[in-house]
Each structure stands twice: as structure tokens, then as C-alpha cells.
Amino acid sequence: MRAAVLQRSGLITLDEVPTPIPGPGEVLIRVRAAAICGSDLARFQGKSHGQDGAPVIMGHEFAGEIAECGPGVTHVRGDQRVAAAPLLNCGVCTWCRQGYEYLCTQRKVFGAQAPGALAEYTLLPARRAYPIPDDLPFEEAALLEPLAIAAHAVRQAAWKPDDSVLILGAGAIGLLIGQLCAGAQPLVVTDVRADRLALARRLEFTAVDVSNDPGVAESKAATGGMGFGIIFDATGSPAAARLYADLLAVRGTICAVGTPAGDVPVDIYGLLRKEGRLVTSRFFSAMDYESALAARLGGPVALAPLITHRFPLSSFADGGARVMQAAQQGLRVVVMP
């Protein structure tokens, strides 16, 4: 089979590799769509947080059809359309047994410590394969993974419909969080990029450019100067963190979702004065993935607008530069093997 293999930072090769064989409890997925996210881009650029496993087949957001079932698999069948919840946890450690499988100390990352989905076929634990209906496009089903990350963040922040919401960062995760918080008054999404702000407006959010101080003031004005009940930081940017204390309401909650690129300064005294709460959100649980699937099938979440580029797997024949440049410029690149 063909696969996009990260050889080292800055170089992906399109190789012929053996098609994997499913073992007990595994399924072989015929990949129909695989998306590229920020962590894939960081790994390609050599900026990831200690999760490099090159050479390795990249990609962890994907959907497809079951090509073959391993021994003991009974809840799914061959040719069934499925979306993948790529959680490779041990299942026996303290955190797994308590339901925090995403914090498993032995957890492996698809496309880093385990072969990923930028290939014609990939292996997946059968329990992580979720049947999807025929009318859910594969490329949208591949984005259920980032939607699950957004669902986990909303759960971590304990959002309620009467909470005002500020989302720092109009990337894919920020826009998905916004859709899951639909009904919040006000709901403001900020960014510094005009294209992302334009998409936020298409999704009917109040979108504010915070590349200058008036934008910050405009965000706070939306709450009558009271500040926001919940702030989701989907940027990981030190500049965004400096806004926490000023934009948060008394007894509000900040949920840090974006992976920081370096040290992030937080005004602890400013948060203390408001008795603000700072929580973090990492990955997702099986429950969050099921919530994401239900949200998409229920209708209120739009995934297709987040797909800004589409490529065939053969596009990696040039070393991956063109695909990864598109991933840096857009929101989600979808590769169709």
C-alpha cells in the first residue's frame, strides 16, 4: 500500500509499505479521508512536544471502511463505514481504570509512536471504530476527532447555556467550541487573521480582530464591561494569556485548550482578585467522542466549512511541502487516499 511517511522534520516521502494485518481486537481500515491538524504540522516542522517517532506514517484524524476484522471482533463488520477515535491507551493503568484513558501514561499517539492514517490502510482497535451513516461524508467524519477535543473542552469548563463565552483563536478547535456553545449570550470569537474572522462571521459568531488594543476593548464591551463567564484559549499564545485577567468576569473560568509554543505568562494576582478559575483541557475521552458524533448527527454542528484544502495521497510525492504549506495557511487539509 502507499503511505505518507515522515522521515524527518521537513521531509515526507510517499512510500510503498506492507499492508498491516489486524490482530485480536483490531480492524483494518480502508482510509477514505484523513485530516491534517496543527500537531501534524508541528511534527513536520520539528516543533512538536517530544512526540517525534520518525520514520512514521503520519495522520490521526480519519474515517473509512472496515476492510478486515481481526479475531474476536464482533460489533463491527467488513465494509462498514466508520469514524475513528484514535485513542491508543493501555486500558489497565490507574487513569484508564478511572475513565481518563486520554491521560494514560502508556498512551501512544497515532502518526507519532504508532503508524497513522495518511495511507491507504491503517489499523485501529475495534472498540475505537464508530459506525457512521451513509449520508455522513467521510471527510466530515474525519473531523469528529477535533470536534471531540472541543466537546472535552466545553465539558472541562462546565459551560452552561447562560454563560457568556469568549473564544480566543478562530482556528478549527475554537470554531468547533463556538458551535457547541451556540446560544451563549454574548459569544465572541477573536483572532488576528482576516480569513478566520470571516469564517467565524459565516458561522454567525461575533468576530473581533484583536491585533490591536481597540479589538480587546470591543470584546469586553460585548459584556457591558462585566467580562466573560468562560474564556476558551484555543491559541496557546503568550499574547492571548495576557488578556485573561482583564477579560474574565468575577468567578469566571478560563479553559486553556491550545498547546503553548513556549512559556505563557498568566496574571495570577489578576485572577485571584476575581476568584477566577483556570482549567486545562487535553485530548478527549470516549464519552466526548460519542458526544461529538451525536452533535454532528443532531444537526447543529457544521464541519464542512472548516475544510479549506483537499489533496490526493499522491500529493506527498514532492516531499510534503505543498500539503503542509496548505495546512499552515488553512484550517483543515483533508487527504483522500
Stockholm file with secondary structure:
# STOCKHOLM 1.0

chainA/1-337         MRAAVLQRSGLITLDEVPTPIPGPGEVLIRVRAAAICGSDLARFQGKSHGQDGAPVIMGHEFAGEIAECGPGVTHVRGDQRVAAAPLLNCGVCTWCRQGYEYLCTQRKVFGAQAPGALAEYTLLPARRAYPIPDDLPFEEAALLEPLAIAAHAVRQAAWKPDDSVLILGAGAIGLLIGQLCAGAQPLVVTDVRADRLALARRLEFTAVDVSNDPGVAESKAATGGMGFGIIFDATGSPAAARLYADLLAVRGTICAVGTPAGDVPVDIYGLLRKEGRLVTSRFFSAMDYESALAARLGGPVALAPLITHRFPLSSFADGGARVMQAAQQGLRVVVMP
#=GR chainA/1-337 SS CEEEEEEETTEEEEEECCCCCCCTTEEEEEEEEEEECHHHHHHHTTCSSSCCCSSEECCCEEEEEEEEECTTCCSSCTTCEEEECCCBCCSSSHHHHTTCGGGCTTCBCBTTTBCCSSBSEEEEEGGGEEECCTTSCHHHHTTHHHHHHHHHHHHHTTCCTTSCEEEECCSHHHHHHHHHTTTCSSEEEEESCHHHHHHHHHTTCEEEECSSHHHHHHHHHTTTTSCEEEEEECSCCHHHHTTHHHHEEEEEEEEECSCCSSCCCCCHHHHHHHTCEEEECCSCCHHHHHHHHHHHHHSCCCCGGGEEEEEEGGGGGGCSHHHHHHHHHSSEEEEEC
#=GC SS_cons         CEEEEEEETTEEEEEECCCCCCCTTEEEEEEEEEEECHHHHHHHTTCSSSCCCSSEECCCEEEEEEEEECTTCCSSCTTCEEEECCCBCCSSSHHHHTTCGGGCTTCBCBTTTBCCSSBSEEEEEGGGEEECCTTSCHHHHTTHHHHHHHHHHHHHTTCCTTSCEEEECCSHHHHHHHHHTTTCSSEEEEESCHHHHHHHHHTTCEEEECSSHHHHHHHHHTTTTSCEEEEEECSCCHHHHTTHHHHEEEEEEEEECSCCSSCCCCCHHHHHHHTCEEEECCSCCHHHHHHHHHHHHHSCCCCGGGEEEEEEGGGGGGCSHHHHHHHHHSSEEEEEC
//
